[in-house]
Amino acid sequence: MQVFPATTNRDCAPWDGAAFTMSFPYDSITTIAISIWQPPSFTFPVTFSFPDETIRVGIAHSLPELDPHEGLMGTVTFRRVEEGIPAEGEFNFMTENRKNFKGKFFAEWGNQIVMCG
């Protein structure tokens, strides 16, 4: 399975709570973005499913260069997420049009500054 280099940054949940977003280029025209609306402090493997019916977990979407963003269905698993330590895991997503996105990631922390609230 292909390993994609990714970047993780702190983010804000819709209610201004702690969150993080990981993004990576999947191919030459599409970027995948996964936002988790929880603090980045998982010391054990955790899996998130999308779409999130509770609207409390997060969102995953593809950002094609020439098309509007599209929500993704599927899962992402993080082996561990702690600020300052690279995150590793895997993902398996599909669009409504049945386009598949599958692979592993290695995400370094970015230096984006976020002000919530």
GROMACS elastic network, one bead per residue, 0.5 to 0.9 nm:
[ bonds ]
;  ai    aj funct       b0    kb
    1   102     6  0.78996   500
    1   103     6  0.54321   500
    1   104     6  0.66294   500
    2   102     6  0.81648   500
    2   103     6  0.52485   500
    2   104     6  0.60616   500
    2   105     6  0.81636   500
    3    90     6  0.84610   500
    3   103     6  0.60613   500
    3   105     6  0.50216   500
    3   106     6  0.68618   500
    4    24     6  0.69044   500
    4    25     6  0.76822   500
    4    26     6  0.72511   500
    4   103     6  0.71945   500
    4   104     6  0.60830   500
    4   106     6  0.63199   500
    4   107     6  0.82430   500
    5    23     6  0.89590   500
    5    24     6  0.64839   500
    5    25     6  0.81037   500
    5   104     6  0.88527   500
    5   105     6  0.58613   500
    5   106     6  0.52103   500
    5   107     6  0.59500   500
    5   108     6  0.78681   500
    6    22     6  0.66149   500
    6    23     6  0.56155   500
    6    25     6  0.76653   500
    6    87     6  0.89374   500
    6   105     6  0.63465   500
    6   106     6  0.58420   500
    6   108     6  0.63818   500
    6   109     6  0.86219   500
    7    21     6  0.81981   500
    7    22     6  0.55168   500
    7    23     6  0.55873   500
    7    24     6  0.65038   500
    7    86     6  0.88993   500
    7   106     6  0.81949   500
    7   108     6  0.50965   500
    7   109     6  0.56693   500
    7   110     6  0.58330   500
    8    20     6  0.67768   500
    8    21     6  0.55707   500
    8    23     6  0.66014   500
    8    83     6  0.89077   500
    8    86     6  0.83905   500
    8    87     6  0.80123   500
    8   107     6  0.58995   500
    8   108     6  0.60686   500
    8   110     6  0.57416   500
    8   111     6  0.88850   500
    9    19     6  0.87655   500
    9    20     6  0.55889   500
    9    21     6  0.54782   500
    9    22     6  0.64878   500
    9    23     6  0.87226   500
    9    83     6  0.87948   500
    9   108     6  0.88074   500
    9   109     6  0.59494   500
    9   110     6  0.52646   500
    9   111     6  0.68542   500
    9   112     6  0.60493   500
    9   113     6  0.82054   500
    9   114     6  0.85507   500
   10    18     6  0.76601   500
   10    19     6  0.60397   500
   10    21     6  0.64283   500
   10    22     6  0.89216   500
   10    39     6  0.85245   500
   10    40     6  0.79566   500
   10    83     6  0.84447   500
   10   109     6  0.86461   500
   10   110     6  0.83072   500
   10   111     6  0.85368   500
   10   112     6  0.71127   500
   10   113     6  0.73711   500
   10   114     6  0.64081   500
   11    16     6  0.89025   500
   11    17     6  0.86031   500
   11    18     6  0.65971   500
   11    21     6  0.60814   500
   11    35     6  0.79238   500
   11    36     6  0.86079   500
   11    37     6  0.81000   500
   11   112     6  0.87980   500
   11   113     6  0.85583   500
   11   114     6  0.60465   500
   11   115     6  0.82139   500
   11   116     6  0.77750   500
   12    15     6  0.76549   500
   12    16     6  0.51890   500
   12    17     6  0.55823   500
   12    18     6  0.53050   500
   12    20     6  0.70550   500
   12    21     6  0.88951   500
   12    37     6  0.71366   500
   12    38     6  0.88389   500
   12   114     6  0.73869   500
   12   115     6  0.77435   500
   12   116     6  0.56058   500
   12   117     6  0.82968   500
   13    16     6  0.50145   500
   13    18     6  0.60119   500
   13    19     6  0.54299   500
   13    20     6  0.82618   500
   13    35     6  0.84454   500
   13    36     6  0.78496   500
   13    38     6  0.75080   500
   13    56     6  0.85891   500
   13    58     6  0.78982   500
   13   116     6  0.82903   500
   14    17     6  0.72177   500
   14    37     6  0.79725   500
   14    56     6  0.89792   500
   15   116     6  0.89375   500
   15   117     6  0.81209   500
   16    19     6  0.85759   500
   16   115     6  0.89117   500
   16   116     6  0.51713   500
   16   117     6  0.50925   500
   17    37     6  0.72600   500
   17    38     6  0.74132   500
   17    39     6  0.81491   500
   17   116     6  0.69935   500
   17   117     6  0.78079   500
   18    37     6  0.64553   500
   18    38     6  0.55554   500
   18    40     6  0.80007   500
   18   116     6  0.77508   500
   19    35     6  0.72103   500
   19    36     6  0.56549   500
   19    39     6  0.50569   500
   19    40     6  0.67366   500
   19    58     6  0.86837   500
   20    34     6  0.84159   500
   20    35     6  0.58094   500
   20    36     6  0.55322   500
   20    37     6  0.66125   500
   20    38     6  0.71353   500
   20    39     6  0.69169   500
   20    40     6  0.63539   500
   21    33     6  0.68190   500
   21    34     6  0.55351   500
   21    36     6  0.62347   500
   21    37     6  0.85118   500
   22    32     6  0.82383   500
   22    33     6  0.57824   500
   22    34     6  0.52920   500
   22    35     6  0.64338   500
   22    36     6  0.84530   500
   22   107     6  0.72426   500
   22   109     6  0.88950   500
   23    31     6  0.68651   500
   23    32     6  0.55054   500
   23    34     6  0.63085   500
   23    35     6  0.85795   500
   23   107     6  0.83602   500
   24    30     6  0.87549   500
   24    31     6  0.55654   500
   24    32     6  0.55536   500
   24    33     6  0.67969   500
   24   105     6  0.84584   500
   24   107     6  0.84975   500
   25    28     6  0.71485   500
   25    29     6  0.77701   500
   25    30     6  0.59747   500
   25    32     6  0.62681   500
   25    33     6  0.89133   500
   26    29     6  0.77712   500
   26    30     6  0.55822   500
   26    31     6  0.53823   500
   26    32     6  0.63251   500
   26    62     6  0.89336   500
   26   101     6  0.77811   500
   27    30     6  0.54078   500
   27    31     6  0.71745   500
   28    31     6  0.84240   500
   28    65     6  0.87208   500
   29    63     6  0.82916   500
   29    64     6  0.56517   500
   29    65     6  0.51325   500
   29    66     6  0.78977   500
   30    62     6  0.64892   500
   30    63     6  0.55158   500
   30    65     6  0.60131   500
   31    61     6  0.85425   500
   31    62     6  0.57268   500
   31    63     6  0.50296   500
   31    64     6  0.63847   500
   31    65     6  0.79707   500
   32    60     6  0.74818   500
   32    61     6  0.59953   500
   32    63     6  0.61685   500
   32    64     6  0.86139   500
   32   101     6  0.87415   500
   33    59     6  0.82238   500
   33    60     6  0.57974   500
   33    61     6  0.55662   500
   33    62     6  0.62920   500
   33    63     6  0.74952   500
   34    58     6  0.75403   500
   34    59     6  0.59432   500
   34    61     6  0.65923   500
   34    62     6  0.88025   500
   34    76     6  0.84462   500
   35    57     6  0.84017   500
   35    58     6  0.52655   500
   35    59     6  0.52932   500
   35    60     6  0.62711   500
   35    61     6  0.88664   500
   36    39     6  0.80968   500
   36    40     6  0.83966   500
   36    48     6  0.84770   500
   36    56     6  0.88035   500
   36    57     6  0.58982   500
   36    59     6  0.67871   500
   36    60     6  0.85844   500
   37    40     6  0.89646   500
   37    56     6  0.67136   500
   37    57     6  0.53919   500
   37    58     6  0.50829   500
   37    59     6  0.83805   500
   38    41     6  0.82382   500
   38    56     6  0.86510   500
   38    57     6  0.72025   500
   38    58     6  0.82512   500
   39    42     6  0.83059   500
   39    82     6  0.88317   500
   40    80     6  0.88950   500
   40    81     6  0.54749   500
   40    82     6  0.53711   500
   40    83     6  0.61305   500
   41    80     6  0.77867   500
   41    81     6  0.54630   500
   41    83     6  0.71705   500
   42    45     6  0.72235   500
   42    46     6  0.73864   500
   42    78     6  0.82511   500
   42    79     6  0.81307   500
   42    80     6  0.52525   500
   42    82     6  0.63190   500
   43    46     6  0.89053   500
   43    79     6  0.77516   500
   43    81     6  0.63974   500
   43    82     6  0.71297   500
   44    78     6  0.82201   500
   44    79     6  0.61240   500
   44    80     6  0.53899   500
   44    81     6  0.81716   500
   45    77     6  0.68927   500
   45    78     6  0.55906   500
   45    80     6  0.56597   500
   45    81     6  0.86647   500
   45    89     6  0.86005   500
   46    76     6  0.84278   500
   46    77     6  0.56310   500
   46    78     6  0.55199   500
   46    79     6  0.65705   500
   46    80     6  0.75573   500
   47    75     6  0.66620   500
   47    76     6  0.56526   500
   47    78     6  0.64400   500
   47    79     6  0.87104   500
   48    52     6  0.84818   500
   48    57     6  0.75059   500
   48    58     6  0.84865   500
   48    74     6  0.84136   500
   48    75     6  0.55447   500
   48    76     6  0.54684   500
   48    77     6  0.64182   500
   48    78     6  0.85631   500
   49    52     6  0.64759   500
   49    57     6  0.85039   500
   49    73     6  0.75321   500
   49    74     6  0.56570   500
   49    76     6  0.67346   500
   49    77     6  0.89148   500
   50    53     6  0.78574   500
   50    57     6  0.86519   500
   50    58     6  0.79477   500
   50    59     6  0.67564   500
   50    60     6  0.67599   500
   50    71     6  0.86526   500
   50    72     6  0.67095   500
   50    74     6  0.52622   500
   50    75     6  0.61327   500
   50    76     6  0.84590   500
   50    93     6  0.85227   500
   51    54     6  0.89483   500
   51    55     6  0.85387   500
   51    58     6  0.83133   500
   51    59     6  0.67892   500
   51    60     6  0.75031   500
   51    71     6  0.76186   500
   51    72     6  0.68225   500
   51    73     6  0.55132   500
   51    74     6  0.73305   500
   51    75     6  0.89541   500
   52    55     6  0.54188   500
   52    56     6  0.71675   500
   52    57     6  0.61868   500
   52    58     6  0.65436   500
   52    59     6  0.68724   500
   53    56     6  0.81157   500
   53    57     6  0.87027   500
   54    57     6  0.71132   500
   55    58     6  0.66635   500
   55    59     6  0.83147   500
   59    71     6  0.76724   500
   59    72     6  0.80824   500
   60    70     6  0.86634   500
   60    71     6  0.60780   500
   60    72     6  0.54723   500
   60    73     6  0.77172   500
   60    74     6  0.88096   500
   60    93     6  0.87394   500
   61    69     6  0.64603   500
   61    70     6  0.53761   500
   61    73     6  0.85513   500
   61    95     6  0.86089   500
   62    68     6  0.87792   500
   62    69     6  0.55312   500
   62    70     6  0.53233   500
   62    71     6  0.65228   500
   62    72     6  0.68502   500
   62    95     6  0.83493   500
   63    66     6  0.85400   500
   63    67     6  0.74659   500
   63    68     6  0.68599   500
   63    70     6  0.67423   500
   64    67     6  0.52934   500
   64    68     6  0.67638   500
   64    69     6  0.63182   500
   64    70     6  0.81509   500
   65    68     6  0.81699   500
   65    69     6  0.88500   500
   67    70     6  0.84926   500
   70    95     6  0.69752   500
   70    96     6  0.82354   500
   71    94     6  0.87760   500
   71    95     6  0.66380   500
   71    96     6  0.79146   500
   72    93     6  0.58665   500
   72    94     6  0.56287   500
   72    95     6  0.50993   500
   72    96     6  0.75152   500
   73    92     6  0.83561   500
   73    93     6  0.53419   500
   73    94     6  0.52775   500
   73    95     6  0.62919   500
   73    96     6  0.78100   500
   74    91     6  0.77377   500
   74    92     6  0.56517   500
   74    94     6  0.63831   500
   75    90     6  0.84003   500
   75    91     6  0.57301   500
   75    92     6  0.55023   500
   75    93     6  0.63185   500
   76    89     6  0.73670   500
   76    90     6  0.58077   500
   76    92     6  0.65189   500
   76    93     6  0.80779   500
   77    80     6  0.89248   500
   77    88     6  0.84347   500
   77    89     6  0.53154   500
   77    90     6  0.53640   500
   77    91     6  0.62852   500
   78    81     6  0.67170   500
   78    87     6  0.68538   500
   78    88     6  0.58991   500
   78    90     6  0.68452   500
   78    91     6  0.88153   500
   79    87     6  0.71126   500
   79    88     6  0.57448   500
   79    89     6  0.53932   500
   79    90     6  0.85736   500
   80    85     6  0.88041   500
   80    86     6  0.85705   500
   80    87     6  0.59883   500
   80    88     6  0.68216   500
   80    89     6  0.79822   500
   81    84     6  0.89135   500
   81    85     6  0.72135   500
   81    86     6  0.74702   500
   81    87     6  0.53443   500
   81    88     6  0.79442   500
   82    85     6  0.55779   500
   82    86     6  0.76993   500
   82    87     6  0.74340   500
   83    86     6  0.79436   500
   83    87     6  0.88092   500
   83   109     6  0.71784   500
   84   108     6  0.78498   500
   84   109     6  0.59462   500
   84   110     6  0.88613   500
   85   107     6  0.88032   500
   85   108     6  0.72344   500
   85   109     6  0.71895   500
   86   106     6  0.66712   500
   86   107     6  0.52916   500
   86   109     6  0.64022   500
   87   105     6  0.78450   500
   87   106     6  0.58213   500
   87   108     6  0.66986   500
   87   109     6  0.82501   500
   88   104     6  0.74670   500
   88   105     6  0.55779   500
   88   107     6  0.62656   500
   89   103     6  0.87360   500
   89   104     6  0.56153   500
   89   105     6  0.55464   500
   89   106     6  0.69925   500
   89   107     6  0.87906   500
   90   102     6  0.76669   500
   90   103     6  0.56754   500
   90   105     6  0.58885   500
   90   106     6  0.89136   500
   91   101     6  0.76122   500
   91   102     6  0.55563   500
   91   103     6  0.56283   500
   91   104     6  0.61580   500
   91   105     6  0.79268   500
   92   100     6  0.75004   500
   92   101     6  0.59033   500
   92   103     6  0.67457   500
   92   104     6  0.88813   500
   93    99     6  0.82979   500
   93   100     6  0.58063   500
   93   101     6  0.50377   500
   93   102     6  0.62116   500
   94    97     6  0.78373   500
   94    98     6  0.55938   500
   94    99     6  0.53724   500
   94   101     6  0.60541   500
   94   102     6  0.84824   500
   95    98     6  0.50965   500
   95    99     6  0.52423   500
   95   100     6  0.67299   500
   95   101     6  0.84308   500
   96    99     6  0.74774   500
  107   110     6  0.89804   500
  109   112     6  0.89100   500
